[in-house]
């Protein structure tokens, strides 16, 4: 599977109309789903976040059963794969930002090879690119991702695997460019809120549940960048990486906390 | 010309690869160009802004002569048309936000019918959607336009033609969702800066030059929303509308300043 196999509105194909508002404005949503051992992991949670995104953008959510069947279909030949779902408002029926309301959403489902294992030493740094604040777009996984692209482009030049991003105003760390951030603070686990910017990651929600199940106190609280220097153990989360310890933050070696692996194990063992 | 006629990388067609990073991340730029009497208006300025966007995003700018020829070609059969240019980083060569650097930009040029004349009474209001601050993305015309889409969607429900948008922090008006804003303040003309968010409109730059040429003092300064109530005359600008007086702002009737039409005439008379 060197090429992703894709369904566009249920039809095998890899083409999209250049009139699609997903292209013109990033007017749409996406989900990145893990498929292992012949099953989609945590698909209900992906559906739930997609539904929230649809509500915010005013899109009709796709049929859940149909979407699940398509996500299974594109990856059916691989023992494990990453399935990406893109839902846009569809081809424009008029020029300009204003939706006319008669657009028909475009549904793209495609499979990607399982990514290579993460590096033995995961390096992170601080991004100079910041995240604009917009509560109406925060949390959901929409297609406006230039801030993340610019952050990752600069991270590549510094040979970093991930970069932490601050919000555009103030000095609080929101998370990684492609991940949520967790910090071990003594007995407790801390992660920043995502109400103003950032994404409410599926793995983030799973780790929060794991912590509750394992009796680890959790604090969802702003993390001023100045406090990072006093923190010995950080990890980032996304569906692909799971709970990934940061081994180096800028030039400082961090400590891997054993509880991070316990959380990851708990998450991996969850049904669905 | 009820269908736009389009060139994708120089070939007639209306399809794009679903791998295009313009779709996945809004990783690209656009320009909306006016073509009248067989010529592209202010094309050098569009090229200049596109080049700035390319620099910010790390894209190779397209050949200027080629782009001009394509923009002429798609609209050659119409006395006047709107030509839209989209330039993306191209089809992804790997999964994820990080560009690999070996992508080949996608160039889309398409023509749209000349839009209907603006309404006799142009109505504007204040948007509840705000603009996230990001100096690296401000000024340029990138493809991350969900804030504008949400603002226009809400504006449609209120039967407004345009809405003014504040930045995410503070109470300053940045501009319209699809336009730049100008206010007559006594003898002088004021327009907000676009260094933190908003677009550096081609028509905005032309109006600023017109004002200088006509001896009208100009102030580029933040416009606190609280000051709007004391302003009697506002207009918005974009390449399509030119300099469009706002007749109603929320429930208040504004006054059309005769100098607005003088500025528009000066701009219309500029060469190219």
Interface residues (C-beta under 8 A of the other chain):
Chain A: X4 X6 X8 X13 X14 X15 X16 X17 X18 X19 X20 X21 X22 X23 X24 X25 X26 X27 X30 X56 X57 X58 X82 X84 X86 X88 X89 X95 X96 X97 X98 X99 X101 X108 X110 X112 X115 X129 X130 X131 X132 X133 X134 X136 X137 X142 X143 X144 X145 X146 X147 X148 X149 X150 X151 X152 X153 X155 X156 X168 X169 X177 X178 X197
Chain B: X4 X6 X8 X13 X14 X15 X16 X17 X18 X19 X20 X21 X22 X23 X24 X25 X26 X27 X30 X56 X57 X58 X82 X84 X86 X88 X89 X95 X96 X97 X98 X99 X101 X108 X110 X112 X115 X129 X130 X131 X132 X133 X134 X136 X137 X142 X143 X144 X145 X146 X147 X148 X149 X150 X151 X152 X153 X155 X156 X168 X169 X177 X178 X197
